[in-house]
Amino acid sequence: MTDPRNISIEEYDYPLPDERIARHPLAERDACKLLCYKPGQAPEDHVFSELPALLEPGTMLIYNNTRVINARLRFTKDTGAAIEIFCLEPDEPADYAQSFASTAACSWNCLIGNSKKWKEGVLTMPLEVKGIKFDLHATRISTPGTPGQTVRFDWEAPAVSFSEIISAAGEIPIPPYLNRRSESSDSTDYQTVYSHIEGSVAAPTAGLHFTPALLGRLDEAGIERREVTLHVGAGTFRPVSADKIGDHDMHSEFIAVDRDFIADLADAIEAGRPIAAVGTTSVRTLESLYHIGVLMAAGRWTGELPQWTPYEPGLPEPDASEALRAVIAHLDAAGDSTLLAHTRIIIAPGYRYRIVGSMVTNFHQPASTLLLLVSAFIGPEWRQVYDHALDAGYRFLSYGDACLFTR
């Protein structure tokens, strides 16, 4: 496998006119355009509602069931200064479900807007949730001056969970490149119809195009639908500031995958069934499973998949089903029914895909790690595909149109 660390990010830049960035979604989710491409063939223009006919019968279609939380909390100091707290991931308790279920206090790793105005003291926000009036307090418990901060939240309302608090008081964090404030419609528009596991601060946007009716038609077409969980972090929007990919530090993201699904996936691969992933988050989760299995088999698993493991020389390269069965064996030995892990994997040109055979995805930002992932999948023809999309009037980024790529 070729090591991509010397790749220049400038090679993955392209001109994206501002007017081509979709600020809002279409009224009908599955009415968006769908660009279909297989390497060596010309791009084809379709509509997303045609997806059931474009996937092979027997395909296992895997999507990310994560749900975006209202991660932005806006406090006002007694001085009138506005402080924005952007919740990134739980600190104590560190488990997402436990943190959301907290009924007195919890702490989160956060980004803090207007941080210089909040060097000390407790912020207070009066709330009313489920008819109960109380104050939400925020206390900074880490050293000021660093980008990430740990914030402790506490409240005296035992009947109210932290999940209910942020649902009532927070704002959904739409992508910064939309250049607008969150609107009430985003609370629905920026969630997939199948989202139900809270934890993301950004949506797995390829899934935004699905509707309940389309999911039903996929079932009728013999497409097996399965779920994984990857909680998308704010780092997904972080631009690659380094000239070389090797100098870019990938963010860590939490994944949760059921043991039974991993077993079914291994069976599907052995049977030669097509594996399709909805969105780059599902791609990262599925491909991470392979490399986690490699590390587990080698006795080197520590709970987080390092960024450069896929390119590390000397590691064994088992078949995909073998690596997945190593994960199953590890879970069985520990008596666990779910793989809980973090992944920092970077998928860039030179990467060898092990599990994913086709992907549904949106059009990504210039010079981004997501565009690197796409290029690793379809090769340098990504530029031809994106040129076609720009010429044909496709809408770009989170609320834009979609692609179906097949290797």
N, C-alpha and C positions, 0 to 999 in steps of 0.2 A: 504494500500500500504506500502510495506517495505521500510524503509529509508536506502539508500545505503551508508550513510556517513562513516560508519565504514569498508567498503570494502577496502581491501589492493590491490593496483594496481599491486603488484607482482603476484597476482593470474591471471592476464591477460597478462602476458609476455609469449613469445614463441621464440624459436630460428629462426631467419630469415637470412639465408645465403645471403651475399651481391650479389652473382650471380643470386639470384632469384628476385631481384629488377629490373623491366623493366626500362631501361634508355630511350627507345624510343618506340613509339607505333608500332603496326603492320601496314603494308602497307594498308590493308583492315580493316577498323575499326570493322566491324561486324564479322570478321573471328576469333576473339579471343575465348578462351574457356569460357563456362558458366557452373558453378557448380550449380546444382539445389538441394535444400534440404528442406524437411519438417520434423519437429521434429518427431522422432519415426521411420523414414525411412532411408535407406542408401542413401548417396549422389549419385547423378547421373551426369555424364559428358555429356555436350552438347556443341553446338557452338552458339554464341550469335545470329547469323542470324535465329536461330530456335525460338526466343522469341515469335513471334506471335502465334505459335502453343502451347506454354507452358503457356500462359495466358488464363484464362477463357473468353469466349465470353461475352461481356457486361461489362468487366472490365473498370474502369476509371483509366487511367495511367497518373500520374501527375509528371511533371518534372520541373526542375529549369531553367528558361530562362536567368539567369544572364550571363553577358559577362565579361570575364577577361580583365582588363585594363593593359596598359603598365605602371605598377606602379613604376618601378625602373628608376629613373633619376640620371644620373652620371654627376656631375659637377667637374671642375678642378679649384682649387684656383690659384691665381697668383704665389704662392709659388711652385706650381706643385702638391700639395696634392690633392688626389682624394677623393671626398665626394659623398657618395651615399645616395640619399633621396628616401625612400620607402613610397609612399603615401598609407595610410591605409583607411581613411574615411574623407569626407569633414567636415570642421569646419565652414567656413563662405563663401558663404551660406552653411547651413547644409544639404540642400536637394541635393541629387546626381545629378538630372537632371539640377537643376539650376547651380550647381558648374561646371558641364561639359560644360554648355552653356555660362559661363562667358567669356567676351571678353576683359577684362582689368586686373582683379585681382581676386584672391580667396585664401583661406587658407585651409590647410589640416593638419590633425593629421598624423604624420609620424614617421617612424623609421629612424635613421640617422647612416650611416656607417662611421667610422673614425671620430666620433663626436668630439673627443678631438682636432682635427685639425681645427674645425670650432666653435670657441667660440663667435665670433662676425663678423660683416661685411656682405656684400651682395655678394652672388655667382652669376656669370653671365654665361649664355650659349648662344652663337650665334646660331640662327636658321634661316632656310628658310622653310616656309610652304606656299603652294599654290602660290609659286613664290614671296612671301613677305619676305624680310629679316628684322629681328629684334632680340633683345636680351631678353631672359627670365631671370628674376631676382628672386632669392630666398633669403628670409630674415627670420631668426629664431626669433620667437616672444614669446618663452616660456623659462623657466629656464633651462639652460644646466645642465646635470648630471642626468636627469631622462630618462627612456627608451623611452617614447613617447614624441615627440616634435611637436609643432605647427609651421608650415612653411607657410609664405605668399609668393605667387607667383604673379608677376606682369609683364606686357609686354605692349608695345605700338604698337599694331597691331589690331585695332578694328574689322577687318574682320576675325580674327582668334580666335577660341574658345579654351578653355582649353582642351577639348576633342581632338581637332585636334593637339594641342601641344604635349600631351603625346603620341598620336598615332605616331607622327613623331619622337619624341625625346626619348621616353621611351623604356624600355625593358619589355617583358612579364615575370612575376616573377614565374618561374617554381619552384616546391618544392625543399627545401634545401637538402632532402635526395637523390636527383638524383646526387648530387656531380658533377655538371657540369654547365657551363655557358649557358645561353639561346642561342638557335640557331634560324636561320631564319625560319626553319620548325616549331618551336614551336608556331609561331604566328598563324598558322592554326591548328596544331596538338592539341594544348592546349585550343581549343575552341570547344564547342559542335556545331553541325550543326544548332541547333535551338536557339543559344544564340543571344540576341538582346537588352538586358537591361544592360547598362554599370554599373560596380560598384565593381566587385569582384577582389580580389588579388590572388585568387586560383580558379581553375576550379571545378565545380561539376563533378568529374571525372567519375562517373558511366555513365554519359550521353555521354562520349566521344566515346562510342561504336556504337552509332546510326548513320545511314546513311539516306539520303533522300529516297532511295529505301526501306529501312527497315521501315521507318515511313509510307510509302505508303502501305506496306504489313500489318502493324498494323491496318490501316484504313480499309483495305479490310477484315480483320479478325473480325471486329466489336469491336475493342478496341477504346474507346474514349480517345483522348489525350487532356490534359489540362495543363496550365502553372501556376506556381507561381514564385515569385522572392525572393530569399534570397541571399544577397551579402556576399560572403564568405570572412572572414577576415583572417589575418595572424595567428590569434590565433588557427586556426584549426590545424596548425602544431606544436603548442606549446606542448612539452611533459608534462606529469603529473609528476611533480617533488616531490610532496608530497607523503608520504607513504600511507595515507588514502585519499579516494576520497573527504571526507568532507573538506579537507584542500586545494583542488584545486579550483581556481577561474576561472569560465568559462568566456570566452570572449563574448562580445555582438555583435549580428549580426542584420542587417537591413532586414526586410521582407516587402513585398508589395503584397497584395492579393485583387483581385477585389471582390466587394460585390456580383456580379452575380455568380461568381464561388463558393463562399461560400454557396450561396443558392442552386446551383446545386449539390454541394457536400452533403449538408444536405439531399436533395431529394434522391440522390443515396444511401446514408446510410440507409434511411428509407425504400427504395425499396429492400434492401439486396444485392445491387450490390457489387462486389469485388472492393476494393480500393488498387491500387498498386502505390508505390512511387519509382521514379528513384533517387537513391542516398540518402545519409544521410542528405543532406541539405533539400531535399524535405520532408524527414521524420520529421526533426526538425520543419520545417514550419507547416506541417499539424498537428502534435501533439501540437505545440504551440497554434494553433487556438483553440483547445479544452480548454486549460487552460486559455487563454485570455478570452474566453467566460465565464468561471467560475468566473473570477475576475470581469468582466464587470457586470455580474448578481448580484454579491455581492457588487457592488459599490466601488470596490477597484482597478480599472484599472488606472495606472499612465502613460502608454506609453511604459513600458518595462516589459517583463515577467521575474521575478527573477528566479535565478538558481534552488532554492529548492521548488518552489511553488507546483510542482506535488506531493511532499511528505509531504506537510503541513497537519497536522491533523485538523479535524474540518471543512474543506472546503466542500461544497456540491459536489456531484458526479453525475451530471445529465447524461443522455444519450448523445452520441456524437452529434446527431442532435439537441438536446435542447441547448447544449453549442454553437453550430454554429449559431443557430437562435438568441441567445443572442448577438452574434457579429453583426449579421445583424440588429437587433433592435437598437443597439448602433450606428451603422453607419447611419441608417435611421434618428435617432433622431438628429444626428449632420449634416445631409445633405451631408454625404461623400459617394463617390462611390467606394473608395479603402481604405482598412485597411493598414495604415502605422504604423509600430511598430518596436521595438527591442526585441530580445529574447536572454536570457542567459540560457535557459533550458538545463539541463544535463539529459540525458537518460542513465540510468545505471541499472544493475540487481536489481529487486525490482519494477521497473517501470511497470505500466499497460498501454499497448497500447490501445488507444481509437479509432483511425481512420484508421491507416495503417494496411492492412491485408497481404500484401506481399511487398517485396522491392527488387530492383535491386541495387547492390552495388559492390564495388571492395574489394580486400583484404587489410586490414588496418595494420598500424604499430603496433608492439607489445606495450603493456602498454599504449594505447591511449584511449581517450574518445570515438573515433569512434568504437573501438573494444568493449567498454562497451555497446554502443548502440546496436551493433549486438548481444551481449550476452543477453541483455535484451529482444531481439526479439526471439531468438531461444533457449536460455537457455545455460547450461553448455556444451551442445554438440558442441558449437562453436569450441572447441579444436579438437574434432573428425573431424569436417569439415575442419579445417585448416591443420590438419595432412594429411588428404586425399589429399588436394590441393598440399601440399609440396611433397608428394609421387608421385603424378600424373603429376608433372612438370608444374603446373600452374605458371604464372608470377604475381608478387605482386606489390601493390601500384598503383600510379596514372596512369601510362601507362600500367598497367598489365591487367590480365583477370578479369572476373566478376562472380558474384553469383546472383542467384534468390532464395530468402528465402520466404517461405510461412508459416504463423502461422497455 
